[in-house]
Amino acid sequence: MKLIINNPGLFLLCCLMIFSSCGQTQNTDNNNTMDTINNKNPYYSRSDTTKLNLTDAEWRKVLSPEIYAVSRNKETERAFTGKLWNFEGTGTYYCAACGNPLFRSDAKFASSCGWPSFFEVMHKNSVIYKDDNSFGMERTEVLCGRCGGHLGHLFDDGPLPTHKRYCMNSVALDFVPDAKAEGQDTITLGGGCYWCVEAVYEELSGVISVTSGFSGGTTKNPSYEEVCTGTTGHAEVVQIVFDKTLTSLDEILKVFFTVHDPTQLNRQGNDIGTQYRSVIFYRNDRQKETALDLIKSLNASKVYDKPIVTKVEKFAAFYKAEDYHQKYYENNKEQPYCKLIIQPKLEKFEKVFKDRLKTK
């Protein structure tokens, strides 16, 4: 009989009863544990995506007892004991055993189950799935896509836009805040409709996350409808977090100038208005100089028939767009706009940068 529990409180009660009879771990100090493990685990990497196939003895040598118990023995920490279950920091969640990037903080949501919960993974190959029929239940186990370590389970009672709940063990995760993430950088770009730009960067190797939103205006926390009026001063933008060891700012910007027309002032095709302007919001002098140098080079080489009108402005604030705008192309491929406008741009990108696409 299939056991389906939609009530979070009832699910928690059942889990507590089940785990009282199986192995338990408690994450008492995940951050300190990971500081130690990262220094002696030769397999831990936040950029290497090579599949790991280690023996049990090898895992025992490099993992702490707490991480080993969950990752290799599939034990479960007690609800509400892990440090990350209600944590709200901005950054990336990695596999604590091998360093594989798994979730972005903007996919995390408050859940009453007592474990860290996410509604989507960073990449399709971040995790793998396996049927789990233990304890008289039919569940979907979630494992790390790089090392195969146990992370938690997947349920169909999450929020929009996926309705998924990745219920993870805190001890199986290593959180790295954006401000301290080694080898990462962030830039915000406006190149017309953000649906188009987002779809392209989702495919570029080295890009960790792409978030559609608004920047450059005066209205705080604007809605999509407000930005569409053209009175907020905001542009539709994508905020890109990327791994500098796998791609570069120069490549990010070359893609930008390839997939939109930087010579059109306050428009992209039939999308007209200042909200569709071409703009680069830089966070530091290096980003500013790289952008200005590339624009100068493109103009000198007469790559376009007309001068580039892309603005290079200092970044001030980014406001995330509503959830239904995120991954719009991926979720709406059959829509006419996606087929007629986004798909041709994506195909152009895939042709020009065919050697730089993410592995499916």
C-alpha positions as CSV (number, residue, x, y, z in Angstrom):
1,M,0.0,0.0,0.0
2,K,1.4,3.4,-0.9
3,L,1.6,5.7,2.1
4,I,1.0,9.3,1.1
5,I,1.3,12.0,3.8
6,N,0.3,15.5,2.7
7,N,0.0,17.0,6.2
8,P,3.4,18.3,7.3
9,G,2.6,17.8,11.0
10,L,1.5,14.3,10.4
11,F,4.5,13.6,8.3
12,L,6.8,14.9,11.0
13,L,5.1,12.8,13.6
14,C,5.6,9.6,11.5
15,C,9.2,10.5,10.8
16,L,10.0,10.9,14.5
17,M,8.4,7.6,15.2
18,I,10.3,5.9,12.5
19,F,13.7,7.4,13.3
20,S,13.4,6.5,16.9
21,S,14.1,2.9,15.8
22,C,16.9,3.6,13.3
23,G,20.3,5.2,13.3
24,Q,20.2,8.9,14.2
25,T,22.7,11.7,13.8
26,Q,22.7,15.2,15.2
27,N,24.4,18.1,13.5
28,T,25.9,19.9,16.5
29,D,28.3,22.1,14.6
30,N,28.2,21.7,10.8
31,N,30.3,24.7,10.0
32,N,33.2,23.7,12.3
33,T,33.0,20.1,11.0
34,M,33.2,21.3,7.4
35,D,36.2,23.6,8.1
36,T,38.0,20.5,9.2
37,I,36.8,18.1,6.6
38,N,37.5,20.4,3.6
39,N,41.2,20.6,4.7
40,K,41.7,16.9,4.6
41,N,39.2,15.6,2.1
42,P,41.1,15.4,-1.3
43,Y,37.8,14.7,-3.1
44,Y,36.0,17.8,-1.9
45,S,35.8,20.4,-4.8
46,R,33.3,23.1,-5.6
47,S,34.3,23.1,-9.3
48,D,35.3,19.5,-10.2
49,T,32.3,17.6,-11.6
50,T,34.1,14.3,-12.1
51,K,32.0,11.4,-10.9
52,L,33.4,9.8,-7.7
53,N,33.5,6.0,-7.1
54,L,35.3,5.5,-3.8
55,T,35.4,2.4,-1.6
56,D,33.7,2.5,1.8
57,A,37.2,2.5,3.4
58,E,38.2,5.6,1.4
59,W,35.0,7.5,2.5
60,R,35.6,6.6,6.1
61,K,39.1,8.2,5.9
62,V,37.9,11.6,4.6
63,L,34.4,12.1,6.2
64,S,33.5,13.0,9.7
65,P,31.5,10.3,11.5
66,E,28.4,12.6,11.3
67,I,28.6,13.1,7.6
68,Y,29.6,9.5,6.9
69,A,26.5,8.3,8.8
70,V,24.1,10.3,6.6
71,S,26.0,10.3,3.3
72,R,27.1,6.7,3.2
73,N,24.8,4.9,5.7
74,K,21.7,6.9,4.8
75,E,20.9,7.8,8.4
76,T,18.7,10.8,9.2
77,E,19.3,13.6,11.6
78,R,16.5,14.4,14.0
79,A,14.0,17.0,12.9
80,F,14.7,20.6,14.1
81,T,18.3,19.8,15.2
82,G,20.2,20.7,12.1
83,K,21.6,24.2,11.9
84,L,20.4,24.8,8.3
85,W,16.7,23.8,8.6
86,N,15.6,27.4,9.3
87,F,18.8,29.2,8.1
88,E,18.2,32.2,5.8
89,G,21.6,33.1,4.5
90,T,22.2,34.1,0.8
91,G,24.5,31.7,-0.9
92,T,25.0,28.2,-2.3
93,Y,24.4,24.8,-0.7
94,Y,27.0,22.1,-1.6
95,C,27.3,18.4,-0.9
96,A,29.1,18.1,2.4
97,A,30.9,15.0,1.2
98,C,32.3,16.1,-2.1
99,G,31.5,19.8,-2.7
100,N,29.1,19.3,-5.6
101,P,26.8,22.4,-5.9
102,L,23.2,21.4,-5.1
103,F,20.9,24.3,-4.3
104,R,20.8,28.1,-4.3
105,S,19.4,29.9,-1.3
106,D,16.6,31.5,-3.4
107,A,15.2,28.0,-3.9
108,K,15.0,27.5,-0.1
109,F,11.6,27.9,1.6
110,A,10.3,27.8,5.2
111,S,8.9,24.3,5.9
112,S,7.4,22.9,9.0
113,C,9.0,19.5,8.5
114,G,12.2,20.4,10.5
115,W,14.7,19.8,7.7
116,P,16.1,22.2,5.1
117,S,13.7,22.4,2.2
118,F,14.1,23.5,-1.4
119,F,11.8,23.7,-4.3
120,E,14.4,23.1,-7.1
121,V,18.0,22.0,-7.6
122,M,20.7,24.2,-9.2
123,H,21.2,22.0,-12.2
124,K,19.5,18.9,-13.6
125,N,22.6,16.8,-12.9
126,S,23.1,18.2,-9.4
127,V,21.3,15.2,-8.0
128,I,20.1,11.8,-8.9
129,Y,17.0,9.9,-7.8
130,K,16.3,6.4,-6.5
131,D,13.1,4.6,-5.4
132,D,13.0,4.1,-1.6
133,N,10.6,1.6,-0.2
134,S,12.0,1.5,3.3
135,F,9.8,1.8,6.5
136,G,6.7,0.8,4.5
137,M,6.6,3.9,2.5
138,E,7.1,4.6,-1.2
139,R,9.5,7.6,-1.4
140,T,12.0,9.1,-3.8
141,E,15.5,9.2,-2.4
142,V,17.7,12.2,-3.5
143,L,21.5,11.5,-3.9
144,C,24.4,13.7,-4.8
145,G,25.0,13.6,-8.6
146,R,28.7,13.6,-8.1
147,C,29.4,11.2,-5.2
148,G,26.1,9.4,-4.9
149,G,25.9,10.3,-1.2
150,H,22.5,10.3,0.5
151,L,21.0,13.8,0.9
152,G,17.3,13.3,1.8
153,H,14.0,12.7,0.0
154,L,11.8,14.4,-2.6
155,F,8.1,15.1,-2.1
156,D,5.3,16.6,-4.2
157,D,4.0,19.0,-1.6
158,G,6.3,22.0,-2.2
159,P,5.5,25.6,-3.3
160,L,5.2,27.1,-6.8
161,P,6.6,27.0,-9.4
162,T,7.7,23.3,-9.1
163,H,5.4,22.0,-6.3
164,K,8.5,20.0,-5.1
165,R,10.0,19.7,-1.7
166,Y,13.6,18.5,-1.5
167,C,13.7,17.6,2.2
168,M,17.5,17.4,3.0
169,N,19.6,16.7,6.0
170,S,21.6,19.7,7.3
171,V,24.6,17.6,7.9
172,A,24.7,16.5,4.3
173,L,25.0,20.1,3.2
174,D,27.8,22.7,3.2
175,F,26.6,26.3,3.0
176,V,28.8,28.9,1.4
177,P,27.6,32.6,1.6
178,D,27.9,34.6,-1.6
179,A,30.2,37.2,-0.1
180,K,32.7,34.5,0.9
181,A,32.2,32.0,-1.9
182,E,35.6,31.1,-3.2
183,G,36.0,31.6,-6.9
184,Q,32.6,33.0,-7.5
185,D,31.5,36.3,-9.0
186,T,28.2,38.1,-9.6
187,I,27.1,40.5,-12.3
188,T,23.8,42.0,-13.4
189,L,22.9,42.4,-17.0
190,G,19.9,43.9,-18.9
191,G,19.5,42.8,-22.5
192,G,15.8,43.2,-23.2
193,C,13.2,40.7,-22.0
194,Y,14.8,38.8,-19.1
195,W,13.1,35.6,-20.2
196,C,15.4,35.5,-23.3
197,V,18.6,36.3,-21.4
198,E,18.0,33.9,-18.6
199,A,17.4,31.0,-21.0
200,V,20.8,31.5,-22.6
201,Y,22.9,31.8,-19.4
202,E,21.2,28.7,-17.9
203,E,23.0,26.7,-20.6
204,L,26.5,28.3,-20.2
205,S,29.1,26.1,-18.4
206,G,30.3,27.7,-15.2
207,V,27.1,29.6,-14.5
208,I,25.9,28.7,-11.0
209,S,22.5,30.5,-11.0
210,V,20.5,33.0,-13.1
211,T,17.8,35.0,-11.5
212,S,15.4,37.3,-13.4
213,G,14.5,40.6,-11.8
214,F,14.8,44.4,-11.9
215,S,17.6,46.9,-11.4
216,G,18.6,50.5,-12.1
217,G,15.4,52.3,-10.9
218,T,14.1,54.1,-7.9
219,T,11.1,52.1,-6.9
220,K,11.8,49.6,-4.2
221,N,10.5,46.0,-4.6
222,P,8.6,46.8,-7.9
223,S,6.2,44.4,-9.4
224,Y,6.4,43.2,-13.0
225,E,3.3,45.3,-13.8
226,E,4.9,48.4,-12.3
227,V,8.1,48.0,-14.3
228,C,6.1,47.5,-17.5
229,T,4.7,51.0,-17.2
230,G,8.2,52.4,-17.7
231,T,7.9,54.8,-14.8
232,T,10.0,52.9,-12.2
233,G,13.4,53.5,-13.9
234,H,14.1,49.8,-13.6
235,A,15.4,47.6,-16.4
236,E,14.5,43.9,-16.8
237,V,17.8,42.2,-15.8
238,V,19.3,38.8,-14.9
239,Q,21.6,38.4,-12.0
240,I,24.3,35.9,-12.8
241,V,26.4,34.0,-10.2
242,F,29.3,32.2,-11.9
243,D,32.3,30.1,-11.1
244,K,35.4,32.0,-12.1
245,T,37.3,28.7,-12.5
246,L,34.9,27.4,-15.1
247,T,34.1,30.6,-17.0
248,S,35.1,34.3,-16.9
249,L,33.6,37.7,-16.9
250,D,34.9,38.3,-20.4
251,E,33.0,35.2,-21.6
252,I,29.9,36.2,-19.7
253,L,30.0,39.6,-21.5
254,K,30.8,38.1,-24.9
255,V,27.7,35.9,-24.6
256,F,25.7,39.1,-23.6
257,F,26.7,40.9,-26.7
258,T,26.1,37.9,-28.9
259,V,22.5,37.2,-27.9
260,H,21.0,40.7,-28.0
261,D,21.3,43.8,-30.1
262,P,23.3,46.4,-28.1
263,T,22.7,49.1,-30.8
264,Q,19.0,49.4,-30.1
265,L,18.2,52.2,-27.7
266,N,15.6,51.4,-25.1
267,R,14.2,48.4,-27.0
268,Q,14.8,44.9,-28.2
269,G,12.7,44.1,-31.3
270,N,9.0,44.6,-30.5
271,D,9.8,45.1,-26.8
272,I,10.0,48.9,-26.5
273,G,10.7,51.0,-23.4
274,T,13.4,51.9,-21.0
275,Q,12.8,48.7,-19.1
276,Y,14.2,46.9,-22.1
277,R,17.4,48.9,-22.4
278,S,20.8,47.4,-22.8
279,V,22.8,47.9,-19.6
280,I,25.6,46.3,-17.6
281,F,25.5,47.0,-13.8
282,Y,29.1,46.6,-12.5
283,R,30.0,45.9,-8.9
284,N,33.7,46.8,-8.9
285,D,36.3,48.6,-11.1
286,R,37.4,45.4,-12.7
287,Q,33.9,44.7,-14.0
288,K,33.6,48.3,-15.2
289,E,36.9,48.3,-17.0
290,T,36.2,44.8,-18.6
291,A,32.8,46.0,-19.9
292,L,34.1,49.3,-21.3
293,D,37.2,47.7,-22.9
294,L,35.0,45.1,-24.7
295,I,32.5,47.8,-25.9
296,K,35.5,49.8,-27.2
297,S,36.9,46.8,-29.0
298,L,33.6,45.8,-30.6
299,N,33.0,49.4,-31.8
300,A,36.5,49.6,-33.2
301,S,36.1,46.3,-35.0
302,K,32.7,47.5,-36.4
303,V,31.1,44.2,-35.4
304,Y,27.8,46.0,-35.6
305,D,26.5,48.4,-38.3
306,K,25.7,51.0,-35.6
307,P,27.5,52.1,-32.4
308,I,26.8,50.2,-29.2
309,V,24.4,52.1,-26.9
310,T,24.8,49.7,-23.9
311,K,25.1,51.7,-20.6
312,V,27.7,50.7,-18.0
313,E,26.3,51.7,-14.6
314,K,27.2,51.1,-11.0
315,F,25.1,48.4,-9.4
316,A,22.9,49.7,-6.6
317,A,20.1,47.1,-5.9
318,F,18.5,44.0,-7.4
319,Y,14.9,43.0,-6.9
320,K,13.9,39.5,-7.8
321,A,10.9,39.1,-10.2
322,E,7.8,37.1,-9.3
323,D,8.3,33.3,-9.2
324,Y,6.5,32.6,-12.5
325,H,9.2,34.7,-14.3
326,Q,12.0,32.4,-13.1
327,K,13.0,29.7,-15.6
328,Y,10.2,31.0,-17.8
329,Y,11.5,29.4,-21.1
330,E,12.1,26.0,-19.4
331,N,8.6,26.0,-18.0
332,N,6.8,27.4,-21.1
333,K,8.5,26.1,-24.2
334,E,5.3,25.7,-26.1
335,Q,4.2,29.3,-25.7
336,P,4.3,31.3,-29.0
337,Y,6.7,33.9,-27.5
338,C,9.1,31.2,-26.4
339,K,9.1,29.5,-29.8
340,L,9.3,32.7,-31.9
341,I,11.5,34.9,-29.8
342,I,13.5,33.0,-27.2
343,Q,14.2,29.8,-29.1
344,P,16.0,31.5,-32.0
345,K,18.3,33.3,-29.6
346,L,19.0,30.1,-27.7
347,E,19.8,28.3,-30.9
348,K,22.2,31.1,-32.0
349,F,24.0,30.9,-28.6
350,E,24.2,27.1,-28.8
351,K,25.8,27.3,-32.2
352,V,28.3,30.0,-31.4
353,F,29.2,28.6,-28.0
354,K,28.7,24.9,-28.7
355,D,31.9,24.0,-26.8
356,R,30.8,25.9,-23.7
357,L,27.4,24.3,-23.0
358,K,26.6,22.6,-19.8
359,T,26.6,18.8,-19.9
360,K,23.0,17.6,-19.8
